Amino acid sequence: MSDLVLNRRQEQLVARVREEGFATVEDLAGHFDVTQQTIRRDLAALCDAGLLRRYHGGVSMPSSVENLTYAKRQSLWQEEKVRIANLLASHIPDDASLFINLGTTNEDVARALMNHKGLRVITNNLNVAIMLSENPSFEVIVAGGVVRGRDHGVTGQPTIELIRQFKVDFGVIGISGIDPDGTLLDFDLHEVRVAQAIIEHSRQVFLAADHSKLGRNALVRLGPMSLVHAWFTDRAPPAEMAQMLGETGVQVHIAGEA
C-alpha cells in the first residue's frame, strides 16, 4: 500500500480517529453510513500505510514514539508536498543562503530550488546535498555527524557545531506533528536539536508541513509555532489555530491546486 491515495472518506476517517483517540468498526460504519465491510477495507489500507494502528476491537493513531518508514513517508501526500515545495521555493531568491534539514517535503523543496542560481546551502540531509550539488552555481556544505541509514540524515553534536558557524537568510525545516495549540513535535531528539540550532541561526524560518501533520502525535517537543516566520502548507489550518497564528504573526502560505 505504499502508493495509497486517500479518498475523502478515508481522510475524514483518519481525522475522526485522531479526534477520538480510538474507534471501533461499528462506530465508524455508523458515523459514515457505510457497511462494516467497507470500513474494514478502509482500515486495512490505512493500517498497511501506517496511518492508523490496529488494536483488538478497533483502531487508533500510530505510535507517538516511532515514525513511519522513510519509504512510506515518501509515498504519502506526494502531490501536496510538491505544491508546497514549489510555493516555498518561490519565496527563496537567487544568491540566498539557507539551511535545509531532514524530511521528504524538504527534499521536494531542494528539487524545486534546482533552477535557482547562486544559492549557498548548508544541510544535514545527504539526499538534498547530492541533489543540489548538480547545480554548478550552488555551494553546498554538508554537516558532519552520524549518518542514519534509513533516510541519509546526519545528526549529532558535530552537526550542531557546524550549523552554529553560520547565520543564514533562510532556515527550511520540516516537522512530524503539530499539536492543536501550535506546538511543533518530532520523533527524534537528535533531529530536534539540529532543527533548534537551525532556527536559532536563521534570519527567517520557513516550515514546510502538509495538513496531515496537524494533530499527529510525536514524542519530542521542538517548540511553539511562533519560532517560525512562515508556514507553507496545502490546506487552510483549522479555525481554532487561526487566532494563535494571528497573534504570533506567523504567515500561512497555502499551496492550492494547480
Rosetta blueprint (number, residue, H / E / L):
1 M L
2 S L
3 D L
4 L L
5 V L
6 L L
7 N L
8 R H
9 R H
10 Q H
11 E H
12 Q H
13 L H
14 V H
15 A H
16 R H
17 V H
18 R H
19 E H
20 E H
21 G L
22 F E
23 A E
24 T L
25 V H
26 E H
27 D H
28 L H
29 A H
30 G H
31 H H
32 F H
33 D L
34 V L
35 T L
36 Q H
37 Q H
38 T H
39 I H
40 R H
41 R H
42 D H
43 L H
44 A H
45 A H
46 L H
47 C H
48 D H
49 A L
50 G L
51 L L
52 L L
53 R E
54 R E
55 Y E
56 H L
57 G L
58 G E
59 V E
60 S E
61 M L
62 P L
63 S L
64 S L
65 V L
66 E L
67 N L
68 L L
69 T L
70 Y H
71 A H
72 K H
73 R H
74 Q H
75 S H
76 L L
77 W L
78 Q H
79 E H
80 E H
81 K H
82 V H
83 R H
84 I H
85 A H
86 N H
87 L H
88 L H
89 A H
90 S L
91 H L
92 I L
93 P L
94 D L
95 D L
96 A L
97 S E
98 L E
99 F E
100 I E
101 N L
102 L L
103 G L
104 T H
105 T H
106 N H
107 E H
108 D H
109 V H
110 A H
111 R H
112 A H
113 L L
114 M L
115 N L
116 H L
117 K L
118 G L
119 L L
120 R E
121 V E
122 I E
123 T E
124 N L
125 N E
126 L H
127 N H
128 V H
129 A H
130 I H
131 M H
132 L H
133 S L
134 E L
135 N L
136 P L
137 S L
138 F L
139 E E
140 V E
141 I E
142 V E
143 A L
144 G L
145 G L
146 V E
147 V E
148 R L
149 G L
150 R L
151 D L
152 H L
153 G E
154 V E
155 T E
156 G L
157 Q H
158 P H
159 T H
160 I H
161 E H
162 L H
163 I H
164 R L
165 Q L
166 F L
167 K L
168 V E
169 D E
170 F E
171 G E
172 V E
173 I E
174 G L
175 I L
176 S L
177 G E
178 I E
179 D L
180 P L
181 D L
182 G L
183 T L
184 L E
185 L E
186 D E
187 F L
188 D L
189 L H
190 H H
191 E H
192 V H
193 R H
194 V H
195 A H
196 Q H
197 A H
198 I H
199 I H
200 E H
201 H L
202 S E
203 R E
204 Q E
205 V E
206 F E
207 L E
208 A E
209 A L
210 D L
211 H H
212 S H
213 K H
214 L E
215 G L
216 R L
217 N L
218 A L
219 L L
220 V E
221 R E
222 L E
223 G E
224 P L
225 M H
226 S H
227 L H
228 V L
229 H L
230 A E
231 W E
232 F E
233 T E
234 D L
235 R L
236 A L
237 P L
238 P L
239 A H
240 E H
241 M H
242 A H
243 Q H
244 M H
245 L H
246 G H
247 E H
248 T H
249 G L
250 V L
251 Q E
252 V E
253 H E
254 I E
255 A L
256 G L
257 E L
258 A L
